Amino acid sequence: MSALDDVEIVDLSHEGRGVARVDGKAMFVAGALPGERVRVRRTRKHRNFDEGRVEELLVRSPQRIEPRCPHFGTCGGCALQHLPAAAQIRAKQRVLEENFDRIGKVAPQRWLEPLTGAEWGYRRRGRLSVKWVEKKGKALVGFREQDPRFVADLAECHTVLPQVGMRIGALAGLVGSLETKRAIAQIEFAAGDEVVALTFRHLEPLPEADRAALVAFGKAHDLAILLQPGGPDSVVPLWPESVALAFRIPDADVELAFRPLDFVQVNGDMNLRMIRHALDLLDPQPDDAVLDLFCGLGNFTLPLARRAGRVTGVEGEAALVARSRENAARNGIGNVEFLAADLAADQRDAPWARAHWDKLLLDPPRSGAAAVLDYLPRKGCDHIVYVSCHPASLARDAGTLVERHGFRLVAAGVMDMFPHTGHVESIALFERG
């Protein structure tokens, strides 16, 4: 084991860890806050930085609060439960500001008020790892620990919707009771407005007794149970015979159906607020043609189609495109089309890329929209709303839009899609000229 160091925490990293300097080298310390003095043990060494864990809190920050979850500090699902929610938001906005300044060399003309919602029980979709530990004679069910090699031994989770989060211990007991307990690899949970579903990934066929135990658990806790013996397309309902997941977007009078492994925004309440926020910023008009890139299930596309003249959504995953088309038909929306295209590749010669668009909505993955911005937006597109799950890629792309395409960064702000984590979700409005 390495020696202990007494260090001053001078900043908070983008992942929500305390930042110290030891012999001129940065050290990231999980669970430490700026202004604190802590005794730290190094856990990992890297060329440019080290990682450590708090062994003793010597000087406590006045902002520090007691974490709600008993597993905080071990489980890697949260990083900021020891910091009040308002301070978490300020820290995330600072991350966004620093990225705009350092990477994009831009600054918004105005900052949007942070978008916030419920702090607890907000995760409606996620993946729980499962591991049978022979030495302990028990199954572990939970997120990964801060050391991702290990599964956290959870009894509860306060950020997951209560129907699942307060039953993680019961799920571990269920897995431990199965004949095939060593073959259960993970449990995915997904919640619509009416149904909460658990999908069990299993690496060998389940005997009838195990199937019966899963059904009994589902009935006892009002949870739909599905099985996944192979890839994503292998998912089948176990109980009930059919499972219909969907959520409504009341502002647009839209209902989106989805499958248990489909990507949907993790925070359902914040998703509705985000859609309203994005559409208010983009302000689509009845004669506007709007392009929605990285459109997924049509989360923004279909609400946009209720207000714009014509909308096209483009998505790289063909299965999601198929689901989007089904949702358009389900909601009787005819002024929208969905296309499949690899947006990491050059699509400049595609008809949709050469067409005229008045407004553009971008909702890319963590890697951002750099490839798209090589050929879009075309002349005539004067408004862009960019929804980002990674501030560094947003900052880079903001620099491109301002320097290369002649846009102004009119407004930007953070959205607290993932309270108590270091994850920074943000939104930005660009206007040309």
matplotlib code that plots the C-alpha trace (Angstrom):
import matplotlib.pyplot as plt

x = [0.0, 1.2, 1.9, -0.6, -0.6, -2.2, -3.5, -5.6, -8.5, -8.4, -11.1, -13.7, -13.0, -15.4, -16.3, -17.1, -13.8, -11.8, -8.6, -5.3, -1.7, 1.1, 4.6, 3.2, 1.1, -2.7, -4.4, -8.2, -9.8, -13.3, -15.5, -13.5, -14.7, -12.9, -11.6, -11.1, -7.9, -7.9, -5.6, -5.4, -4.1, -3.1, -5.0, -3.7, -0.8, -0.8, 1.7, 0.0, -2.2, -2.9, -6.1, -6.7, -9.3, -10.0, -8.7, -9.5, -11.3, -9.0, -10.8, -14.4, -16.0, -19.0, -20.9, -20.5, -23.8, -24.5, -25.2, -28.6, -27.5, -25.6, -23.6, -22.2, -18.5, -18.4, -20.9, -19.8, -23.3, -23.1, -20.2, -21.9, -24.3, -22.2, -22.8, -26.1, -28.2, -27.8, -24.0, -24.0, -25.7, -23.2, -20.3, -21.8, -22.3, -18.7, -17.6, -19.6, -18.1, -14.6, -15.0, -16.5, -13.5, -10.7, -11.8, -14.3, -12.8, -16.4, -18.9, -22.7, -24.3, -26.5, -26.7, -30.0, -31.4, -30.5, -33.1, -33.8, -36.2, -36.6, -33.3, -34.3, -35.9, -35.4, -33.7, -36.2, -33.8, -30.5, -28.4, -27.6, -24.6, -25.0, -22.4, -22.6, -19.8, -19.0, -17.0, -19.8, -22.5, -24.6, -25.4, -24.3, -26.7, -25.9, -23.9, -20.1, -18.1, -15.8, -13.2, -15.1, -13.7, -16.2, -19.9, -21.3, -23.2, -26.3, -29.4, -31.1, -30.5, -32.2, -31.6, -33.4, -37.2, -38.4, -40.1, -36.6, -34.3, -35.9, -35.9, -32.3, -31.7, -34.7, -33.4, -30.1, -32.0, -34.0, -30.9, -29.2, -32.2, -32.0, -30.4, -28.8, -27.6, -24.1, -25.6, -27.4, -25.1, -27.2, -30.6, -31.9, -34.8, -37.0, -40.1, -42.9, -45.7, -47.7, -45.3, -41.9, -40.0, -36.9, -34.9, -32.7, -29.7, -28.9, -26.0, -27.7, -31.3, -33.4, -35.1, -38.8, -38.3, -36.2, -38.7, -41.5, -39.4, -39.0, -42.7, -43.6, -41.3, -42.8, -46.3, -45.4, -43.9, -46.0, -42.9, -43.0, -40.3, -38.4, -35.6, -32.6, -30.8, -28.7, -28.3, -30.8, -33.1, -33.5, -35.6, -38.9, -41.6, -41.9, -44.7, -47.1, -47.3, -46.9, -45.2, -46.0, -43.7, -44.6, -44.4, -46.5, -45.3, -48.4, -47.3, -47.2, -50.0, -47.5, -47.0, -43.8, -43.7, -40.3, -38.8, -37.0, -33.5, -34.1, -32.4, -34.7, -33.6, -32.9, -34.8, -38.4, -39.5, -36.5, -36.9, -40.3, -38.9, -36.0, -38.2, -40.3, -37.1, -35.5, -38.7, -39.1, -35.5, -35.8, -39.3, -40.4, -43.0, -45.8, -43.8, -40.4, -38.5, -36.6, -33.9, -33.4, -30.1, -29.3, -33.1, -33.3, -37.0, -38.2, -38.1, -37.7, -38.8, -42.5, -43.1, -41.3, -43.7, -46.7, -45.4, -43.3, -44.3, -42.0, -39.6, -37.0, -35.2, -32.0, -30.6, -27.8, -29.6, -32.0, -34.1, -34.8, -35.7, -38.2, -39.6, -39.8, -41.8, -44.2, -44.6, -45.3, -48.1, -49.3, -49.7, -51.2, -48.3, -47.8, -45.5, -42.4, -40.0, -37.3, -34.1, -31.3, -27.7, -24.3, -23.8, -20.2, -19.6, -19.6, -23.3, -22.9, -24.2, -27.3, -30.5, -31.5, -28.1, -28.4, -32.0, -33.0, -33.6, -34.7, -33.7, -31.6, -31.7, -28.7, -28.7, -25.5, -23.8, -20.7, -18.5, -20.5, -21.4, -18.0, -18.4, -21.8, -20.5, -18.1, -21.0, -23.9, -25.6, -26.1, -27.0, -30.5, -30.4, -30.2, -31.2, -29.6, -30.4, -27.7, -28.5, -25.3, -24.4, -20.7, -19.5, -16.2, -17.7, -20.3, -17.5, -15.5, -18.6, -19.6, -16.2, -16.8, -20.2, -19.0, -15.6, -16.4, -20.2, -20.7, -23.1, -23.4, -23.6, -26.7, -27.5, -26.4, -27.2, -27.1, -29.8, -29.6, -30.6, -28.4, -28.5, -25.7, -23.5, -20.7, -22.6, -23.2, -26.2, -26.5, -28.3, -27.2, -28.8, -27.0, -28.1, -26.4, -25.2]
y = [0.0, 3.5, 6.1, 8.6, 12.3, 15.3, 17.5, 20.6, 20.2, 23.2, 22.4, 20.0, 18.0, 17.5, 14.1, 15.5, 14.5, 16.8, 18.1, 18.4, 18.9, 16.7, 17.6, 19.5, 16.6, 16.6, 14.1, 13.3, 12.4, 10.9, 12.2, 15.4, 18.9, 22.2, 23.9, 20.6, 19.2, 15.4, 12.5, 10.6, 7.2, 6.9, 4.2, 4.6, 6.3, 7.7, 9.6, 13.0, 12.5, 10.2, 9.0, 8.6, 8.0, 9.8, 8.1, 10.9, 14.2, 16.8, 20.1, 19.9, 22.1, 24.1, 22.9, 19.2, 17.4, 13.8, 11.6, 10.1, 6.7, 4.3, 3.1, 6.5, 6.4, 2.8, 2.6, 4.4, 5.5, 8.9, 11.3, 14.3, 13.3, 15.1, 18.4, 20.3, 20.2, 24.0, 23.7, 20.8, 22.9, 25.7, 23.3, 21.9, 25.4, 26.2, 23.1, 24.3, 27.8, 26.5, 24.2, 27.1, 29.3, 26.7, 24.6, 26.6, 30.1, 31.3, 32.6, 32.8, 36.2, 35.2, 32.3, 30.3, 29.6, 26.0, 23.5, 21.3, 18.7, 16.0, 15.0, 11.5, 8.5, 9.9, 7.1, 5.3, 3.3, 1.7, -1.5, -3.3, -5.6, -9.0, -11.3, -14.5, -14.5, -18.0, -17.0, -14.8, -17.3, -14.4, -12.6, -8.9, -6.7, -3.0, -0.5, -0.8, 0.4, 3.4, 0.8, -0.5, -4.0, -4.7, -4.8, -2.7, -4.8, -2.7, -3.0, 0.1, 3.0, 6.4, 7.8, 4.8, 4.9, 3.4, 0.4, -0.8, 1.2, 0.0, -3.6, -4.1, -6.2, -8.3, -8.7, -10.0, -12.5, -13.6, -14.1, -16.0, -18.4, -19.5, -22.7, -20.6, -17.8, -18.0, -17.4, -14.1, -11.3, -8.2, -6.8, -3.8, -1.8, 0.5, 2.4, 3.8, 5.8, 2.7, -0.3, -0.9, -3.8, -5.8, -7.6, -10.5, -11.2, -14.9, -16.9, -20.3, -21.5, -21.1, -24.2, -24.0, -23.5, -20.4, -19.0, -19.6, -17.7, -14.8, -14.7, -14.8, -11.9, -9.9, -10.5, -9.8, -6.4, -5.4, -5.6, -6.9, -9.6, -10.2, -12.5, -11.8, -15.0, -13.4, -10.0, -7.1, -8.7, -11.8, -10.1, -11.8, -11.2, -13.8, -12.2, -10.8, -12.3, -8.8, -5.7, -2.3, 0.5, 4.1, 7.7, 10.7, 14.2, 16.2, 19.5, 18.0, 15.4, 12.7, 9.2, 7.5, 3.7, 2.0, -1.4, -2.3, -1.9, 1.2, 4.4, 6.8, 9.7, 8.4, 11.2, 11.2, 14.4, 16.3, 15.0, 16.7, 19.9, 19.6, 19.1, 22.2, 24.2, 23.2, 23.9, 27.3, 28.2, 26.9, 28.5, 26.5, 28.2, 26.7, 27.3, 26.2, 23.2, 21.6, 19.0, 16.9, 15.0, 12.1, 11.9, 8.5, 7.5, 10.9, 12.4, 16.0, 15.2, 14.4, 17.4, 19.6, 18.3, 19.5, 23.1, 23.2, 22.8, 19.9, 17.9, 15.3, 13.2, 11.4, 8.6, 6.0, 3.1, 1.5, -0.1, 3.3, 4.7, 1.9, 2.7, 6.4, 5.8, 3.6, 6.4, 8.9, 6.7, 5.9, 9.7, 10.5, 12.8, 13.1, 16.0, 14.1, 11.6, 9.5, 8.4, 6.1, 7.4, 7.1, 10.6, 9.9, 9.4, 12.1, 12.5, 15.7, 14.2, 12.7, 14.4, 15.5, 17.1, 19.1, 20.2, 23.6, 23.8, 26.8, 25.4, 22.6, 20.6, 18.6, 16.0, 14.0, 11.4, 12.2, 12.5, 15.5, 16.6, 17.4, 15.2, 16.8, 20.3, 19.7, 20.2, 21.5, 23.9, 25.2, 28.8, 29.7, 27.8, 30.6, 28.9, 25.9, 24.3, 22.0, 19.5, 18.1, 15.3, 16.2, 19.8, 19.4, 18.3, 21.0, 23.6, 22.3, 22.3, 25.8, 27.1, 25.5, 27.1, 30.5, 30.6, 28.6, 29.1, 32.6, 31.9, 33.6, 31.6, 33.4, 31.4, 28.3, 26.6, 23.4, 20.9, 18.6, 15.4, 13.3, 14.8, 13.7, 12.6, 14.5, 14.2, 17.6, 17.9, 21.3, 23.2, 26.0, 28.3, 29.6, 32.2, 33.3, 36.9]
z = [0.0, -0.7, 1.9, 3.1, 2.0, 3.7, 0.9, 0.3, -2.1, -4.5, -7.1, -8.2, -11.4, -14.3, -12.9, -9.4, -7.7, -5.5, -7.1, -5.1, -6.1, -4.7, -5.7, -8.6, -9.9, -10.0, -7.8, -8.1, -4.8, -4.8, -2.1, -1.3, -1.7, -2.5, 0.7, 2.5, 3.9, 3.7, 4.4, 1.1, 0.0, -3.6, -5.4, -8.9, -10.6, -14.1, -16.1, -15.7, -12.6, -9.7, -8.1, -4.4, -1.7, 1.5, 4.5, 7.0, 6.7, 8.5, 7.6, 6.5, 3.9, 5.2, 2.2, 3.0, 3.8, 4.8, 1.8, 1.7, 0.4, 2.7, -0.3, -1.3, -1.5, -2.6, -5.4, -8.5, -9.5, -7.7, -7.1, -5.5, -2.8, -0.2, -1.9, -1.8, -5.0, -5.6, -5.3, -7.7, -10.3, -9.8, -10.2, -13.4, -14.8, -14.0, -15.9, -19.0, -18.7, -18.5, -21.5, -23.6, -22.6, -22.8, -25.8, -27.9, -27.2, -27.0, -24.4, -24.6, -24.7, -21.9, -19.5, -19.3, -15.9, -14.9, -15.7, -12.6, -11.4, -8.8, -7.0, -6.1, -7.8, -11.2, -13.1, -15.2, -17.2, -16.4, -16.2, -12.9, -13.0, -11.4, -10.0, -7.9, -5.3, -4.2, -1.1, 0.2, -0.8, -2.3, -5.4, -5.8, -7.7, -8.3, -10.3, -10.6, -7.7, -8.0, -8.9, -12.0, -11.7, -8.9, -8.6, -5.7, -3.1, -2.9, -0.8, -2.2, -4.6, -4.1, -7.6, -9.3, -9.4, -6.1, -7.7, -8.6, -6.4, -3.1, -4.3, -5.2, -2.1, -3.0, -6.5, -5.1, -3.0, -6.0, -8.2, -5.3, -5.1, -8.8, -10.0, -12.8, -10.5, -12.0, -15.5, -14.7, -16.1, -15.7, -15.1, -17.2, -15.9, -18.0, -17.0, -19.1, -17.7, -16.8, -16.7, -15.1, -16.8, -15.7, -18.4, -17.2, -19.3, -18.9, -20.4, -20.3, -20.6, -17.5, -16.0, -15.3, -11.6, -12.2, -14.7, -12.2, -9.5, -11.8, -12.6, -8.9, -8.2, -11.0, -9.8, -6.2, -7.0, -10.1, -12.4, -15.9, -16.5, -19.7, -20.7, -22.9, -23.8, -26.5, -28.2, -28.0, -30.5, -28.4, -25.7, -25.0, -22.4, -19.6, -17.7, -18.7, -22.2, -23.8, -22.4, -23.8, -22.7, -23.5, -22.2, -23.0, -23.9, -22.9, -24.3, -27.8, -27.3, -28.3, -26.9, -27.6, -27.5, -26.9, -26.2, -22.9, -24.3, -26.5, -25.6, -23.8, -21.6, -18.2, -16.3, -17.5, -15.8, -16.9, -20.4, -20.7, -19.3, -21.8, -24.8, -23.8, -23.3, -26.6, -28.6, -26.9, -27.8, -31.4, -31.8, -34.8, -37.0, -39.1, -42.4, -41.1, -42.3, -39.4, -39.4, -36.3, -36.3, -33.9, -33.4, -31.7, -31.1, -32.2, -28.7, -30.2, -33.8, -33.1, -30.8, -33.4, -36.1, -34.1, -34.5, -37.7, -41.3, -42.2, -40.0, -40.9, -38.2, -39.0, -36.8, -37.2, -35.5, -38.0, -35.2, -33.7, -37.1, -37.5, -34.0, -34.8, -37.9, -35.9, -33.4, -36.1, -37.4, -33.8, -33.2, -36.6, -37.5, -41.3, -41.8, -40.6, -42.0, -40.4, -42.2, -41.2, -41.8, -40.2, -38.9, -38.0, -41.8, -44.5, -45.6, -47.5, -50.8, -49.1, -50.3, -46.8, -46.3, -49.5, -48.8, -47.4, -43.6, -41.7, -38.3, -37.0, -33.8, -32.7, -30.0, -30.5, -28.4, -26.2, -29.3, -30.5, -34.0, -35.5, -38.6, -39.4, -39.0, -41.9, -44.3, -42.2, -41.6, -45.1, -46.0, -45.0, -41.7, -39.1, -35.9, -34.1, -30.8, -29.6, -26.8, -25.3, -22.9, -22.9, -22.4, -24.1, -27.4, -27.2, -26.6, -29.6, -31.8, -30.6, -31.7, -35.1, -35.5, -34.5, -36.3, -39.5, -40.0, -38.7, -35.8, -32.5, -29.3, -28.1, -24.9, -23.0, -19.8, -17.9, -17.3, -14.2, -16.0, -13.6, -10.0, -7.7, -10.6, -12.3, -15.6, -17.2, -19.6, -21.4, -24.1, -26.4, -28.9, -31.9, -34.4, -37.6, -38.0]

ax = plt.figure().add_subplot(projection="3d")
ax.plot(x, y, z, "-o")
ax.set_aspect("equal")
plt.show()
